[in-house]
Structure formats: C-alpha cells, structure tokens
Amino acid sequence: MATSGTQRPGGRTERTRQAVLHATLDLLAERGFGELTVEAVAERSGVHKTTVYRRWSSPDGLVAAALQMGAEDDWKAPDTGSLEDDLYEVAAEVVRYFTEPALKELPTASVLAAFQSPQAAEALHDFYADRHVRMAPIAERAVARGEIPAGTDGDELVRAVCGPMFYRLFLSRESVTVADARVTARAVAVAAREGAFVRPHV
C-alpha cells in the first residue's frame, strides 16, 4: 500500500495514473463495481484501453489501485483536547461521509466492491489499516492527559466508536446521524476510562 511518503513517477506517467484512477472512482460511484469495465474507464479518462489493460489488467486491479490512493492524502486524526470529542469527530466523519448526498456514493460503492472483489477487499483493508495508524495518537494523547489508563488499545477504541455507525449503515439499514455519533463517543469514552479497552497481559 502506498503511503504519503512514497515516491511516485512524475510527468506523463503520473498524469495517466491520476486520470485513470480518478475515472475509476467516478465510475465506481456512478455504476457500482458490477458495471465497471476497463473500456469505460479508458473512455472516461482519455487513456487508451491498451495502456489501461497493460498496467491494471482488470476492473479488480483498477478499483484496488484507486482505493489505495486514500493513503496518499494528508488526513490526520482530530486533536480536540478531549478523548470523547476526538472519538466523536471520527464517528461523525463516518456518518457524514456515508450519508451526505454529495459524498456517499463513492464510499458506499467501495465497501460493496470489497464484497465482490478480493483485490478491492484487500485495498479497503489496507486503507483502514492506514487510518488506524493515523488515529493512534488519539489514545496516546488521552493516556498522556490521564483520561484513560496506560495500555488502552487504540485500535479497539476506533472499532468501538465506528462499529455502531457501520452497523446502522450496512446491516440494520437504520438512519444514522451525528447525534448517534455523539452518544456512541460518550459511551466509548466512559468505557475507556474504566479500562474496558486495556490490552490484557498474555
């Protein structure tokens, strides 16, 4: 998986990559993975289909590479000075990203693609693994402030606060709002203070 510090080719090669992968994301949002074709991506991007086939080989390869671009952004974990508020910002971003009309089509299509393509699933896993690394300071800062005990598992904090959002979005199909994100963040923060997410000694 690429990271923000990865060296990438420049010039025409990079312009081609960007054009193809952005076209892939646009079409994924518009049509879903099942209707995505190399030919459509080539047409949308203006890159000859032979080039697209040679470099990415299939819709699976295109989607995997496009999702990996998420690791190239400069996203940082919130730093509000409070564990509850940091967790709220994380959960609220999930809600906004998957519910706002101007945003929701692509992330929803990306999750659904992961159920249809092993390569897309691996890319999505890597994307969230990268986000977990970037969110590690949330728990670290909370420990330093004395809000939660040392040894608290930051990954579990993130899973606990985001899990209910994804449950509503993709399983129970209930409505979900930033108010729900606040309730969940408060509950997770309270549990964390009590040591619920401290890694057990093996």
N, CA and C atoms as a LAMMPS dump frame, in Angstrom:
ITEM: TIMESTEP
0
ITEM: NUMBER OF ATOMS
606
ITEM: BOX BOUNDS ff ff ff
-5.0000000000000000e+02 5.0000000000000000e+02
-5.0000000000000000e+02 5.0000000000000000e+02
-5.0000000000000000e+02 5.0000000000000000e+02
ITEM: ATOMS id mol type element x y z
1 1 1 N 0.832 -1.184 0
2 1 2 C 0 0 0
3 1 3 C 0.871 1.24 0
4 2 1 N 0.532 2.187 -0.849
5 2 2 C 1.291 3.419 -0.892
6 2 3 C 1.057 4.228 0.372
7 3 1 N 2.036 4.983 0.77
8 3 2 C 1.882 5.898 1.889
9 3 3 C 2.171 7.292 1.403
10 4 1 N 1.904 8.273 2.276
11 4 2 C 2.053 9.65 1.852
12 4 3 C 3.496 9.987 1.498
13 5 1 N 4.45 9.186 1.931
14 5 2 C 5.838 9.469 1.634
15 5 3 C 6.389 8.661 0.471
16 6 1 N 5.544 7.854 -0.171
17 6 2 C 6.015 7.014 -1.256
18 6 3 C 6.422 7.862 -2.457
19 7 1 N 7.534 7.524 -3.072
20 7 2 C 7.949 8.209 -4.278
21 7 3 C 7.135 7.686 -5.45
22 8 1 N 6.561 8.586 -6.223
23 8 2 C 5.739 8.19 -7.363
24 8 3 C 6.32 8.779 -8.633
25 9 1 N 6.098 8.135 -9.764
26 9 2 C 6.603 8.678 -11.014
27 9 3 C 5.948 10.007 -11.318
28 10 1 N 6.675 10.868 -12.001
29 10 2 C 6.115 12.167 -12.351
30 10 3 C 5.814 12.241 -13.828
31 11 1 N 5.516 13.46 -14.304
32 11 2 C 5.284 13.679 -15.715
33 11 3 C 4.074 12.955 -16.256
34 12 1 N 4.182 12.524 -17.495
35 12 2 C 3.034 11.926 -18.172
36 12 3 C 2.565 10.647 -17.495
37 13 1 N 3.5 9.864 -16.991
38 13 2 C 3.122 8.615 -16.324
39 13 3 C 2.201 8.888 -15.137
40 14 1 N 2.544 9.891 -14.338
41 14 2 C 1.718 10.218 -13.181
42 14 3 C 0.386 10.82 -13.606
43 15 1 N 0.392 11.652 -14.645
44 15 2 C -0.872 12.216 -15.131
45 15 3 C -1.801 11.119 -15.625
46 16 1 N -1.206 10.123 -16.291
47 16 2 C -2.011 8.992 -16.761
48 16 3 C -2.6 8.226 -15.585
49 17 1 N -1.765 7.954 -14.603
50 17 2 C -2.234 7.23 -13.413
51 17 3 C -3.384 7.974 -12.746
52 18 1 N -3.206 9.258 -12.53
53 18 2 C -4.241 10.053 -11.883
54 18 3 C -5.527 10.062 -12.697
55 19 1 N -5.409 10.238 -14.003
56 19 2 C -6.596 10.287 -14.863
57 19 3 C -7.365 8.967 -14.8
58 20 1 N -6.636 7.858 -14.888
59 20 2 C -7.282 6.543 -14.898
60 20 3 C -7.923 6.238 -13.543
61 21 1 N -7.205 6.492 -12.466
62 21 2 C -7.738 6.119 -11.157
63 21 3 C -8.888 7.035 -10.728
64 22 1 N -8.825 8.294 -11.08
65 22 2 C -9.961 9.176 -10.77
66 22 3 C -11.177 8.804 -11.616
67 23 1 N -10.95 8.422 -12.87
68 23 2 C -12.06 7.944 -13.694
69 23 3 C -12.663 6.675 -13.093
70 24 1 N -11.802 5.808 -12.571
71 24 2 C -12.279 4.584 -11.918
72 24 3 C -13.179 4.915 -10.735
73 25 1 N -12.754 5.845 -9.891
74 25 2 C -13.562 6.222 -8.732
75 25 3 C -14.879 6.857 -9.158
76 26 1 N -14.833 7.696 -10.179
77 26 2 C -16.072 8.323 -10.665
78 26 3 C -17.065 7.273 -11.144
79 27 1 N -16.578 6.329 -11.933
80 27 2 C -17.464 5.299 -12.48
81 27 3 C -17.913 4.315 -11.411
82 28 1 N -17.056 4.035 -10.456
83 28 2 C -17.454 3.167 -9.35
84 28 3 C -18.613 3.789 -8.596
85 29 1 N -18.534 5.086 -8.339
86 29 2 C -19.612 5.78 -7.636
87 29 3 C -20.881 5.813 -8.472
88 30 1 N -20.747 5.986 -9.774
89 30 2 C -21.912 6.107 -10.647
90 30 3 C -22.586 4.774 -10.925
91 31 1 N -21.78 3.738 -11.159
92 31 2 C -22.323 2.478 -11.671
93 31 3 C -22.226 1.306 -10.703
94 32 1 N -21.305 1.391 -9.74
95 32 2 C -21.044 0.243 -8.888
96 32 3 C -20.028 -0.681 -9.534
97 33 1 N -19.471 -1.576 -8.742
98 33 2 C -18.405 -2.447 -9.226
99 33 3 C -18.883 -3.37 -10.338
100 34 1 N -20.099 -3.868 -10.233
101 34 2 C -20.606 -4.826 -11.208
102 34 3 C -20.689 -4.292 -12.622
103 35 1 N -20.818 -2.972 -12.776
104 35 2 C -20.947 -2.365 -14.097
105 35 3 C -19.669 -1.658 -14.538
106 36 1 N -18.614 -1.808 -13.778
107 36 2 C -17.361 -1.144 -14.108
108 36 3 C -16.583 -1.97 -15.128
109 37 1 N -16.119 -1.338 -16.193
110 37 2 C -15.325 -2.03 -17.203
111 37 3 C -14.061 -1.234 -17.514
112 38 1 N -13.051 -1.952 -17.99
113 38 2 C -11.817 -1.29 -18.393
114 38 3 C -12.085 -0.323 -19.538
115 39 1 N -12.95 -0.732 -20.465
116 39 2 C -13.262 0.116 -21.609
117 39 3 C -13.898 1.429 -21.171
118 40 1 N -14.801 1.366 -20.198
119 40 2 C -15.454 2.588 -19.716
120 40 3 C -14.452 3.508 -19.032
121 41 1 N -13.537 2.92 -18.268
122 41 2 C -12.518 3.725 -17.594
123 41 3 C -11.603 4.38 -18.628
124 42 1 N -11.229 3.635 -19.643
125 42 2 C -10.373 4.187 -20.694
126 42 3 C -11.065 5.352 -21.386
127 43 1 N -12.326 5.177 -21.704
128 43 2 C -13.068 6.243 -22.376
129 43 3 C -13.196 7.477 -21.488
130 44 1 N -13.529 7.276 -20.215
131 44 2 C -13.716 8.399 -19.302
132 44 3 C -12.392 9.135 -19.057
133 45 1 N -11.313 8.394 -18.967
134 45 2 C -10.021 9.004 -18.636
135 45 3 C -9.301 9.58 -19.845
136 46 1 N -9.68 9.128 -21.045
137 46 2 C -8.98 9.559 -22.24
138 46 3 C -7.669 8.829 -22.462
139 47 1 N -7.468 7.725 -21.737
140 47 2 C -6.258 6.908 -21.869
141 47 3 C -6.612 5.669 -22.688
142 48 1 N -5.752 5.308 -23.628
143 48 2 C -6.048 4.173 -24.498
144 48 3 C -6.241 2.914 -23.662
145 49 1 N -7.225 2.106 -24.063
146 49 2 C -7.556 0.929 -23.257
147 49 3 C -6.407 -0.065 -23.186
148 50 1 N -5.545 -0.1 -24.221
149 50 2 C -4.387 -0.994 -24.168
150 50 3 C -3.476 -0.636 -23.005
151 51 1 N -3.301 0.655 -22.792
152 51 2 C -2.472 1.113 -21.672
153 51 3 C -3.11 0.733 -20.338
154 52 1 N -4.419 0.906 -20.258
155 52 2 C -5.118 0.58 -19.013
156 52 3 C -5.018 -0.918 -18.734
157 53 1 N -5.264 -1.742 -19.749
158 53 2 C -5.16 -3.193 -19.567
159 53 3 C -3.742 -3.598 -19.165
160 54 1 N -2.751 -2.994 -19.807
161 54 2 C -1.372 -3.392 -19.543
162 54 3 C -0.971 -3.09 -18.102
163 55 1 N -1.436 -1.967 -17.566
164 55 2 C -0.997 -1.566 -16.234
165 55 3 C -1.881 -2.124 -15.123
166 56 1 N -3.205 -2.202 -15.367
167 56 2 C -4.109 -2.603 -14.282
168 56 3 C -4.852 -3.901 -14.556
169 57 1 N -4.906 -4.34 -15.771
170 57 2 C -5.365 -5.665 -16.232
171 57 3 C -6.866 -5.941 -16.115
172 58 1 N -7.551 -5.362 -15.126
173 58 2 C -8.95 -5.728 -14.913
174 58 3 C -9.646 -4.69 -14.036
175 59 1 N -10.983 -4.735 -13.978
176 59 2 C -11.688 -3.843 -13.048
177 59 3 C -11.223 -4.029 -11.608
178 60 1 N -10.903 -5.265 -11.224
179 60 2 C -10.418 -5.515 -9.855
180 60 3 C -9.132 -4.729 -9.59
181 61 1 N -8.203 -4.794 -10.541
182 61 2 C -6.951 -4.082 -10.372
183 61 3 C -7.133 -2.584 -10.346
184 62 1 N -8.047 -2.091 -11.169
185 62 2 C -8.325 -0.662 -11.19
186 62 3 C -8.896 -0.185 -9.859
187 63 1 N -9.882 -0.899 -9.353
188 63 2 C -10.52 -0.486 -8.104
189 63 3 C -9.533 -0.581 -6.95
190 64 1 N -8.748 -1.647 -6.904
191 64 2 C -7.758 -1.789 -5.836
192 64 3 C -6.772 -0.619 -5.852
193 65 1 N -6.269 -0.274 -7.017
194 65 2 C -5.313 0.825 -7.121
195 65 3 C -5.961 2.158 -6.771
196 66 1 N -7.208 2.34 -7.198
197 66 2 C -7.909 3.588 -6.903
198 66 3 C -8.156 3.743 -5.41
199 67 1 N -8.536 2.657 -4.744
200 67 2 C -8.775 2.732 -3.307
201 67 3 C -7.483 2.987 -2.549
202 68 1 N -6.377 2.502 -3.064
203 68 2 C -5.095 2.721 -2.411
204 68 3 C -4.686 4.191 -2.424
205 69 1 N -5.287 4.968 -3.316
206 69 2 C -4.974 6.397 -3.332
207 69 3 C -5.369 7.084 -2.025
208 70 1 N -6.265 6.447 -1.26
209 70 2 C -6.668 7.03 0.01
210 70 3 C -5.51 7.214 0.969
211 71 1 N -4.473 6.402 0.804
212 71 2 C -3.304 6.511 1.682
213 71 3 C -2.377 7.648 1.268
214 72 1 N -2.7 8.306 0.157
215 72 2 C -1.847 9.375 -0.343
216 72 3 C -2.301 10.749 0.138
217 73 1 N -3.398 10.808 0.873
218 73 2 C -3.877 12.103 1.336
219 73 3 C -3.15 12.514 2.616
220 74 1 N -3.505 13.694 3.128
221 74 2 C -2.823 14.203 4.329
222 74 3 C -3.742 14.198 5.552
223 75 1 N -4.705 13.272 5.555
224 75 2 C -5.664 13.21 6.652
225 75 3 C -4.945 12.955 7.984
226 76 1 N -5.391 13.669 9.011
227 76 2 C -4.848 13.479 10.352
228 76 3 C -5.986 13.28 11.336
229 77 1 N -5.697 12.562 12.413
230 77 2 C -6.691 12.335 13.453
231 77 3 C -7.046 13.654 14.122
232 78 1 N -8.298 13.802 14.544
233 78 2 C -8.681 15.028 15.262
234 78 3 C -7.915 15.172 16.567
235 79 1 N -7.712 16.403 16.965
236 79 2 C -6.997 16.687 18.209
237 79 3 C -7.737 17.82 18.919
238 80 1 N -8.802 17.451 19.635
239 80 2 C -9.668 18.444 20.277
240 80 3 C -9.263 18.749 21.712
241 81 1 N -8.392 17.903 22.287
242 81 2 C -8.042 18.047 23.696
243 81 3 C -8.892 17.188 24.611
244 82 1 N -9.788 16.39 24.028
245 82 2 C -10.687 15.535 24.811
246 82 3 C -10.871 14.221 24.08
247 83 1 N -10.782 13.11 24.798
248 83 2 C -10.987 11.808 24.169
249 83 3 C -12.381 11.706 23.569
250 84 1 N -13.397 12.079 24.342
251 84 2 C -14.765 11.97 23.823
252 84 3 C -14.938 12.782 22.545
253 85 1 N -14.419 13.98 22.521
254 85 2 C -14.595 14.823 21.342
255 85 3 C -13.793 14.306 20.151
256 86 1 N -12.605 13.761 20.418
257 86 2 C -11.847 13.156 19.322
258 86 3 C -12.622 11.982 18.723
259 87 1 N -13.149 11.131 19.579
260 87 2 C -13.911 9.98 19.095
261 87 3 C -15.178 10.43 18.374
262 88 1 N -15.797 11.466 18.873
263 88 2 C -16.981 11.995 18.203
264 88 3 C -16.636 12.468 16.794
265 89 1 N -15.538 13.181 16.642
266 89 2 C -15.155 13.682 15.322
267 89 3 C -14.925 12.527 14.346
268 90 1 N -14.313 11.451 14.836
269 90 2 C -14.082 10.282 13.98
270 90 3 C -15.405 9.667 13.547
271 91 1 N -16.299 9.419 14.502
272 91 2 C -17.583 8.786 14.187
273 91 3 C -18.461 9.695 13.334
274 92 1 N -18.453 10.986 13.627
275 92 2 C -19.263 11.934 12.858
276 92 3 C -18.785 12.019 11.418
277 93 1 N -17.477 11.895 11.212
278 93 2 C -16.957 11.904 9.837
279 93 3 C -17.462 10.697 9.067
280 94 1 N -17.519 9.535 9.723
281 94 2 C -18.079 8.35 9.073
282 94 3 C -19.521 8.619 8.676
283 95 1 N -20.298 9.171 9.592
284 95 2 C -21.706 9.453 9.307
285 95 3 C -21.838 10.392 8.115
286 96 1 N -21.097 11.486 8.145
287 96 2 C -21.208 12.461 7.053
288 96 3 C -20.77 11.861 5.727
289 97 1 N -19.675 11.112 5.753
290 97 2 C -19.113 10.564 4.525
291 97 3 C -20.063 9.576 3.855
292 98 1 N -20.814 8.822 4.665
293 98 2 C -21.701 7.799 4.112
294 98 3 C -23.156 8.234 3.988
295 99 1 N -23.494 9.443 4.386
296 99 2 C -24.89 9.869 4.311
297 99 3 C -25.117 11.146 3.515
298 100 1 N -24.133 12.018 3.417
299 100 2 C -24.339 13.257 2.683
300 100 3 C -24.431 12.96 1.188
301 101 1 N -25.458 13.498 0.522
302 101 2 C -25.679 13.167 -0.895
303 101 3 C -24.474 13.394 -1.795
304 102 1 N -23.705 14.434 -1.535
305 102 2 C -22.57 14.738 -2.402
306 102 3 C -21.375 13.823 -2.157
307 103 1 N -21.418 13.025 -1.093
308 103 2 C -20.263 12.218 -0.714
309 103 3 C -20.519 10.717 -0.725
310 104 1 N -21.732 10.296 -0.454
311 104 2 C -21.986 8.922 -0.028
312 104 3 C -21.809 7.862 -1.114
313 105 1 N -21.971 8.21 -2.392
314 105 2 C -21.969 7.186 -3.432
315 105 3 C -20.638 6.44 -3.514
316 106 1 N -19.538 7.16 -3.467
317 106 2 C -18.235 6.501 -3.611
318 106 3 C -17.879 5.61 -2.431
319 107 1 N -17.941 6.093 -1.183
320 107 2 C -17.586 5.195 -0.083
321 107 3 C -18.496 3.984 0.007
322 108 1 N -19.788 4.174 -0.293
323 108 2 C -20.715 3.042 -0.258
324 108 3 C -20.345 2.032 -1.333
325 109 1 N -20.075 2.507 -2.54
326 109 2 C -19.696 1.613 -3.632
327 109 3 C -18.382 0.909 -3.331
328 110 1 N -17.469 1.591 -2.644
329 110 2 C -16.182 0.985 -2.296
330 110 3 C -16.358 -0.187 -1.345
331 111 1 N -17.215 -0.007 -0.345
332 111 2 C -17.482 -1.096 0.601
333 111 3 C -18.138 -2.27 -0.117
334 112 1 N -19.111 -1.984 -0.973
335 112 2 C -19.786 -3.059 -1.695
336 112 3 C -18.829 -3.767 -2.645
337 113 1 N -17.917 -3.022 -3.258
338 113 2 C -16.928 -3.644 -4.152
339 113 3 C -16.066 -4.641 -3.397
340 114 1 N -15.788 -4.356 -2.13
341 114 2 C -14.948 -5.247 -1.333
342 114 3 C -15.611 -6.606 -1.104
343 115 1 N -16.929 -6.672 -1.231
344 115 2 C -17.623 -7.951 -1.1
345 115 3 C -17.629 -8.725 -2.415
346 116 1 N -17.231 -8.078 -3.501
347 116 2 C -17.269 -8.709 -4.812
348 116 3 C -15.885 -8.983 -5.394
349 117 1 N -14.866 -8.347 -4.839
350 117 2 C -13.524 -8.473 -5.398
351 117 3 C -12.502 -8.634 -4.287
352 118 1 N -11.758 -9.752 -4.275
353 118 2 C -10.713 -9.917 -3.257
354 118 3 C -9.676 -8.801 -3.291
355 119 1 N -9.331 -8.321 -4.481
356 119 2 C -8.353 -7.237 -4.568
357 119 3 C -8.902 -5.947 -3.955
358 120 1 N -10.167 -5.664 -4.224
359 120 2 C -10.786 -4.48 -3.624
360 120 3 C -10.879 -4.637 -2.112
361 121 1 N -11.171 -5.849 -1.656
362 121 2 C -11.262 -6.098 -0.214
363 121 3 C -9.914 -5.856 0.46
364 122 1 N -8.845 -6.323 -0.176
365 122 2 C -7.515 -6.125 0.387
366 122 3 C -7.155 -4.638 0.418
367 123 1 N -7.509 -3.924 -0.655
368 123 2 C -7.212 -2.489 -0.717
369 123 3 C -7.992 -1.726 0.344
370 124 1 N -9.26 -2.102 0.541
371 124 2 C -10.065 -1.429 1.554
372 124 3 C -9.52 -1.725 2.947
373 125 1 N -9.103 -2.97 3.169
374 125 2 C -8.471 -3.33 4.445
375 125 3 C -7.232 -2.481 4.685
376 126 1 N -6.417 -2.333 3.661
377 126 2 C -5.196 -1.54 3.801
378 126 3 C -5.51 -0.076 4.068
379 127 1 N -6.558 0.429 3.423
380 127 2 C -6.962 1.817 3.651
381 127 3 C -7.294 2.041 5.117
382 128 1 N -8.096 1.138 5.702
383 128 2 C -8.478 1.314 7.101
384 128 3 C -7.319 1.004 8.049
385 129 1 N -6.435 0.108 7.658
386 129 2 C -5.243 -0.125 8.473
387 129 3 C -4.4 1.142 8.549
388 130 1 N -4.302 1.837 7.435
389 130 2 C -3.574 3.104 7.41
390 130 3 C -4.261 4.137 8.299
391 131 1 N -5.578 4.177 8.245
392 131 2 C -6.318 5.113 9.093
393 131 3 C -6.123 4.787 10.573
394 132 1 N -6.059 3.515 10.912
395 132 2 C -5.807 3.13 12.305
396 132 3 C -4.45 3.643 12.776
397 133 1 N -3.443 3.533 11.932
398 133 2 C -2.119 4.048 12.283
399 133 3 C -2.194 5.546 12.538
400 134 1 N -2.916 6.247 11.679
401 134 2 C -3.005 7.701 11.823
402 134 3 C -3.837 8.109 13.045
403 135 1 N -4.725 7.23 13.496
404 135 2 C -5.554 7.546 14.656
405 135 3 C -4.941 7.111 15.977
406 136 1 N -3.787 6.444 15.927
407 136 2 C -3.137 6.011 17.155
408 136 3 C -2.91 7.148 18.146
409 137 1 N -2.587 8.372 17.692
410 137 2 C -2.377 9.46 18.659
411 137 3 C -3.593 9.794 19.522
412 138 1 N -4.792 9.421 19.096
413 138 2 C -5.979 9.709 19.91
414 138 3 C -5.841 9.041 21.273
415 139 1 N -5.539 7.753 21.269
416 139 2 C -5.378 7.039 22.538
417 139 3 C -4.115 7.489 23.263
418 140 1 N -3.049 7.705 22.51
419 140 2 C -1.784 8.108 23.139
420 140 3 C -1.936 9.43 23.884
421 141 1 N -2.611 10.392 23.264
422 141 2 C -2.805 11.69 23.914
423 141 3 C -3.725 11.564 25.121
424 142 1 N -4.75 10.713 24.989
425 142 2 C -5.682 10.534 26.105
426 142 3 C -4.976 9.913 27.31
427 143 1 N -4.073 8.976 27.06
428 143 2 C -3.278 8.385 28.15
429 143 3 C -2.395 9.46 28.782
430 144 1 N -1.752 10.268 27.954
431 144 2 C -0.865 11.312 28.468
432 144 3 C -1.626 12.342 29.3
433 145 1 N -2.89 12.603 28.957
434 145 2 C -3.711 13.548 29.722
435 145 3 C -4.27 12.93 30.992
436 146 1 N -4.139 11.619 31.134
437 146 2 C -4.677 10.936 32.308
438 146 3 C -6.142 10.596 32.194
439 147 1 N -6.691 10.668 30.98
440 147 2 C -8.11 10.358 30.781
441 147 3 C -8.382 8.868 30.822
442 148 1 N -7.449 8.081 30.315
443 148 2 C -7.634 6.637 30.229
444 148 3 C -6.35 5.955 30.687
445 149 1 N -6.444 4.708 31.118
446 149 2 C -5.249 4.026 31.64
447 149 3 C -4.253 3.667 30.552
448 150 1 N -2.991 3.591 30.933
449 150 2 C -1.952 3.114 30.03
450 150 3 C -2.287 1.707 29.567
451 151 1 N -1.907 1.396 28.339
452 151 2 C -2.191 0.073 27.794
453 151 3 C -3.508 -0.005 27.061
454 152 1 N -4.257 1.101 26.996
455 152 2 C -5.513 1.115 26.25
456 152 3 C -5.227 0.875 24.772
457 153 1 N -5.983 -0.016 24.177
458 153 2 C -5.796 -0.394 22.778
459 153 3 C -6.489 0.633 21.88
460 154 1 N -5.698 1.459 21.189
461 154 2 C -6.264 2.492 20.339
462 154 3 C -7.082 1.946 19.191
463 155 1 N -6.678 0.811 18.635
464 155 2 C -7.449 0.205 17.549
465 155 3 C -8.846 -0.181 18.022
466 156 1 N -8.923 -0.727 19.232
467 156 2 C -10.228 -1.13 19.75
468 156 3 C -11.117 0.084 20.031
469 157 1 N -10.509 1.182 20.449
470 157 2 C -11.289 2.414 20.628
471 157 3 C -11.95 2.827 19.316
472 158 1 N -11.171 2.798 18.254
473 158 2 C -11.695 3.198 16.947
474 158 3 C -12.791 2.239 16.487
475 159 1 N -12.547 0.943 16.651
476 159 2 C -13.574 -0.028 16.25
477 159 3 C -14.846 0.164 17.053
478 160 1 N -14.699 0.436 18.334
479 160 2 C -15.874 0.57 19.203
480 160 3 C -16.711 1.786 18.843
481 161 1 N -16.061 2.876 18.435
482 161 2 C -16.823 4.083 18.149
483 161 3 C -17.376 4.084 16.719
484 162 1 N -16.688 3.425 15.795
485 162 2 C -17.159 3.397 14.411
486 162 3 C -18.113 2.238 14.138
487 163 1 N -17.959 1.146 14.88
488 163 2 C -18.768 -0.045 14.633
489 163 3 C -20.268 0.209 14.613
490 164 1 N -20.821 0.909 15.614
491 164 2 C -22.262 1.159 15.586
492 164 3 C -22.72 1.977 14.383
493 165 1 N -21.852 2.851 13.878
494 165 2 C -22.212 3.634 12.696
495 165 3 C -22.347 2.719 11.483
496 166 1 N -21.359 1.832 11.301
497 166 2 C -21.402 0.921 10.165
498 166 3 C -22.527 -0.107 10.304
499 167 1 N -22.831 -0.496 11.529
500 167 2 C -23.955 -1.421 11.744
501 167 3 C -25.251 -0.811 11.212
502 168 1 N -25.512 0.436 11.577
503 168 2 C -26.718 1.109 11.113
504 168 3 C -26.7 1.315 9.597
505 169 1 N -25.541 1.672 9.077
506 169 2 C -25.44 1.981 7.654
507 169 3 C -25.615 0.752 6.773
508 170 1 N -25.007 -0.381 7.158
509 170 2 C -24.937 -1.512 6.246
510 170 3 C -25.675 -2.769 6.69
511 171 1 N -26.025 -2.882 7.965
512 171 2 C -26.71 -4.094 8.417
513 171 3 C -28.176 -3.835 8.75
514 172 1 N -28.434 -3.016 9.757
515 172 2 C -29.83 -2.785 10.14
516 172 3 C -30.524 -1.798 9.216
517 173 1 N -29.727 -1.035 8.426
518 173 2 C -30.261 -0.061 7.48
519 173 3 C -31.134 0.969 8.174
520 174 1 N -30.768 1.329 9.391
521 174 2 C -31.442 2.398 10.123
522 174 3 C -30.832 3.737 9.739
523 175 1 N -31.568 4.798 10.023
524 175 2 C -30.98 6.113 9.832
525 175 3 C -29.892 6.325 10.88
526 176 1 N -28.909 7.122 10.545
527 176 2 C -27.823 7.41 11.475
528 176 3 C -27.44 8.873 11.306
529 177 1 N -27.208 9.549 12.427
530 177 2 C -26.908 10.973 12.41
531 177 3 C -25.691 11.261 13.286
532 178 1 N -25.235 12.491 13.229
533 178 2 C -24.11 12.868 14.084
534 178 3 C -24.513 12.836 15.557
535 179 1 N -25.818 12.931 15.853
536 179 2 C -26.27 12.776 17.238
537 179 3 C -25.989 11.366 17.738
538 180 1 N -26.161 10.373 16.868
539 180 2 C -25.816 8.991 17.234
540 180 3 C -24.313 8.859 17.463
541 181 1 N -23.54 9.576 16.652
542 181 2 C -22.088 9.558 16.824
543 181 3 C -21.697 10.111 18.187
544 182 1 N -22.389 11.153 18.636
545 182 2 C -22.099 11.736 19.951
546 182 3 C -22.405 10.745 21.068
547 183 1 N -23.54 10.082 21
548 183 2 C -23.915 9.108 22.028
549 183 3 C -22.883 7.988 22.102
550 184 1 N -22.486 7.48 20.944
551 184 2 C -21.512 6.394 20.911
552 184 3 C -20.157 6.844 21.436
553 185 1 N -19.728 8.035 21.042
554 185 2 C -18.434 8.548 21.509
555 185 3 C -18.42 8.689 23.024
556 186 1 N -19.505 9.167 23.579
557 186 2 C -19.581 9.329 25.043
558 186 3 C -19.504 7.97 25.724
559 187 1 N -20.233 6.994 25.195
560 187 2 C -20.238 5.656 25.807
561 187 3 C -18.855 5.009 25.732
562 188 1 N -18.189 5.149 24.594
563 188 2 C -16.859 4.547 24.436
564 188 3 C -15.85 5.238 25.341
565 189 1 N -15.949 6.55 25.458
566 189 2 C -15.029 7.283 26.336
567 189 3 C -15.201 6.851 27.792
568 190 1 N -16.455 6.689 28.225
569 190 2 C -16.722 6.235 29.595
570 190 3 C -16.14 4.841 29.812
571 191 1 N -16.373 3.942 28.853
572 191 2 C -15.844 2.584 28.97
573 191 3 C -14.315 2.593 28.992
574 192 1 N -13.725 3.448 28.17
575 192 2 C -12.265 3.525 28.125
576 192 3 C -11.693 3.993 29.455
577 193 1 N -12.348 4.945 30.088
578 193 2 C -11.871 5.438 31.386
579 193 3 C -11.875 4.338 32.433
580 194 1 N -12.797 3.394 32.281
581 194 2 C -12.892 2.276 33.223
582 194 3 C -11.956 1.135 32.874
583 195 1 N -11.177 1.312 31.821
584 195 2 C -10.202 0.288 31.451
585 195 3 C -10.729 -0.813 30.553
586 196 1 N -11.89 -0.578 29.924
587 196 2 C -12.506 -1.627 29.106
588 196 3 C -11.658 -2.014 27.897
589 197 1 N -10.775 -1.12 27.461
590 197 2 C -10.012 -1.405 26.243
591 197 3 C -8.514 -1.592 26.53
592 198 1 N -8.182 -1.844 27.774
593 198 2 C -6.79 -2.109 28.111
594 198 3 C -6.431 -3.506 27.609
595 199 1 N -5.323 -3.598 26.906
596 199 2 C -4.883 -4.886 26.389
597 199 3 C -4.536 -5.826 27.535
598 200 1 N -5.072 -7.028 27.522
599 200 2 C -4.754 -7.963 28.607
600 200 3 C -3.311 -8.433 28.499
601 201 1 N -2.704 -8.688 29.633
602 201 2 C -1.358 -9.24 29.645
603 201 3 C -1.425 -10.728 29.314
604 202 1 N -0.596 -11.134 28.381
605 202 2 C -0.596 -12.546 27.954
606 202 3 C 0.501 -13.288 28.68
